[in-house]
Amino acid sequence: MPRIFAFMTSQKPIKKAVFPVAGLGTRFLPATKAIPKELLPIVDRPLIQYAVDEAREAGIEQMIFVTGRGKTAIVEHFDVAFELEATMANRGKDMEVLEATRAVPGDIITVRQQVPMGLGHAIWCARAIVGDEPFAIFLPDELMIGKKGGSGCMKQMVDAYAQTGGNLISVLEVPMEEVSSYGVIDPGVENGALTQVRGLVEKPAVADAPSNKIISGRYILQPEVMRTLESQGKGAGGEIQLTDAMARMIGDQPFHAVTFDGKRYDCGSKLGFVEATLALALEREDIGADARAMAQRLLK
């Protein structure tokens, strides 16, 4: 039996994260004609802010945005807005609301994905910045909210990485009838929230699915994945797929899944976006009670 949970002391810490944000957001047109989908707000914070905050909680220091045409507003969101801040200061407004949007110089780095060739290609575009370090990947469409008082998804993964090293992905359990819509892991030895990954299957038929644990938009990968992507051909949809590259690494390096203790919202879909907005509004101390009363009125 493989020794998959041996404590590893030599691995480098996770200090860099890649955010592939070059997508066109066509499912949210016309809203995304001029506004990147990553800046669409869930209540009063854009999706990208939730992802960056999750990364910071996990101890990640450098955010690498893989952008495309029309995505400069994402970077500007984390810049200093001098006119806005001066106006707010003159009017005695609370400045704390902008604290999370200010990035220390060097904390935000951008690289362009000039041609949309898939998620794997987007990650490969960040190879020079990642260098020889392990790194995290965040898909901002996947809004991951930890349980109240608990840690976020990436913090849970970084804690697991301290035990396992190697490569990790976040997973969630879904009803078996839903597995055909997702990438699914072939599980090996399980130990609490940790599961050995023996294989990855993209959108299997229900009868063929090796488990009901779906890949859920957070990754910790070793830098060798960049060399794998370098030589990888196109996969499903005629694109360079990250899942294919990860599958080739299984067996060469430790590979585990972390079952996220929290809630996932698929904000790449309209219904998921509405669900996330309502769910997070209901949890807010400032508007939760009013939001609940409003929802009850609408349901009458």
Secondary structure as the mmCIF struct_conf table of DSSP 4:
data_model
#
loop_
_struct_conf.conf_type_id
_struct_conf.id
_struct_conf.beg_label_comp_id
_struct_conf.beg_label_asym_id
_struct_conf.beg_label_seq_id
_struct_conf.end_label_comp_id
_struct_conf.end_label_asym_id
_struct_conf.end_label_seq_id
BEND BEND1 PHE A 5 PHE A 5
BEND BEND2 THR A 9 SER A 10
HELX_LH_PP_P HELX_LH_PP_P1 GLN A 11 PRO A 13
STRN STRN1 LYS A 16 PRO A 20
HELX_RH_3T_P HELX_RH_3T_P1 THR A 26 PHE A 28
TURN_TY1_P TURN_TY1_P1 LEU A 29 PRO A 30
HELX_RH_3T_P HELX_RH_3T_P2 ALA A 31 LYS A 33
TURN_TY1_P TURN_TY1_P2 ALA A 34 ALA A 34
BEND BEND3 ILE A 35 ILE A 35
HELX_RH_3T_P HELX_RH_3T_P3 LYS A 37 LEU A 39
STRN STRN2 PRO A 41 ILE A 42
TURN_TY1_P TURN_TY1_P3 VAL A 43 ASP A 44
STRN STRN3 ARG A 45 PRO A 46
HELX_RH_AL_P HELX_RH_AL_P1 LEU A 47 GLU A 57
TURN_TY1_P TURN_TY1_P4 ALA A 58 GLY A 59
STRN STRN4 GLN A 62 THR A 67
TURN_TY1_P TURN_TY1_P5 ARG A 69 GLY A 70
HELX_RH_AL_P HELX_RH_AL_P2 THR A 72 HIS A 77
TURN_TY1_P TURN_TY1_P6 PHE A 78 PHE A 78
BEND BEND4 ASP A 79 ASP A 79
HELX_RH_AL_P HELX_RH_AL_P3 PHE A 82 ASN A 90
TURN_TY1_P TURN_TY1_P7 ARG A 91 GLY A 92
HELX_RH_3T_P HELX_RH_3T_P4 GLU A 96 THR A 101
TURN_TY1_P TURN_TY1_P8 PRO A 105 GLY A 106
BEND BEND5 ASP A 107 ASP A 107
STRN STRN5 ILE A 108 ARG A 112
BEND BEND6 VAL A 115 VAL A 115
HELX_RH_AL_P HELX_RH_AL_P4 LEU A 119 TRP A 124
TURN_TY1_P TURN_TY1_P9 CYS A 125 ALA A 126
HELX_RH_AL_P HELX_RH_AL_P5 ARG A 127 VAL A 130
TURN_TY1_P TURN_TY1_P10 GLY A 131 ASP A 132
BEND BEND7 GLU A 133 GLU A 133
STRN STRN6 PHE A 135 PHE A 138
TURN_TY1_P TURN_TY1_P11 PRO A 140 ASP A 141
STRN STRN7 GLU A 142 GLY A 146
HELX_LH_PP_P HELX_LH_PP_P2 LYS A 147 LYS A 147
TURN_TY1_P TURN_TY1_P12 LYS A 148 GLY A 149
BEND BEND8 GLY A 150 GLY A 150
HELX_RH_AL_P HELX_RH_AL_P6 CYS A 153 THR A 164
BEND BEND9 GLY A 166 GLY A 166
STRN STRN8 ASN A 167 GLU A 173
HELX_RH_3T_P HELX_RH_3T_P5 MET A 176 SER A 181
BEND BEND10 TYR A 182 TYR A 182
STRN STRN9 GLY A 183 ASN A 191
TURN_TY1_P TURN_TY1_P13 GLY A 192 ALA A 193
STRN STRN10 LEU A 194 GLU A 202
BEND BEND11 LYS A 203 LYS A 203
HELX_RH_3T_P HELX_RH_3T_P6 VAL A 206 ASP A 208
BEND BEND12 PRO A 210 PRO A 210
BEND BEND13 ASN A 212 ASN A 212
STRN STRN11 LYS A 213 LEU A 221
TURN_TY1_P TURN_TY1_P14 PRO A 223 PRO A 223
HELX_RH_AL_P HELX_RH_AL_P7 GLU A 224 GLU A 230
TURN_TY1_P TURN_TY1_P15 SER A 231 SER A 231
HELX_RH_3T_P HELX_RH_3T_P7 ALA A 236 GLY A 238
BEND BEND14 GLU A 239 GLU A 239
HELX_RH_AL_P HELX_RH_AL_P8 LEU A 242 MET A 249
STRN STRN12 ILE A 250 ILE A 250
TURN_TY1_P TURN_TY1_P16 GLY A 251 ASP A 252
STRN STRN13 GLN A 253 GLN A 253
STRN STRN14 PHE A 255 THR A 259
BEND BEND15 ASP A 261 ASP A 261
STRN STRN15 GLY A 262 ASP A 266
TURN_TY1_P TURN_TY1_P17 CYS A 267 GLY A 268
BEND BEND16 SER A 269 SER A 269
HELX_RH_AL_P HELX_RH_AL_P9 LYS A 270 GLU A 283
TURN_TY1_P TURN_TY1_P18 GLU A 285 ILE A 287
HELX_RH_AL_P HELX_RH_AL_P10 GLY A 288 LEU A 298
TURN_TY1_P TURN_TY1_P19 LEU A 299 LEU A 299
#
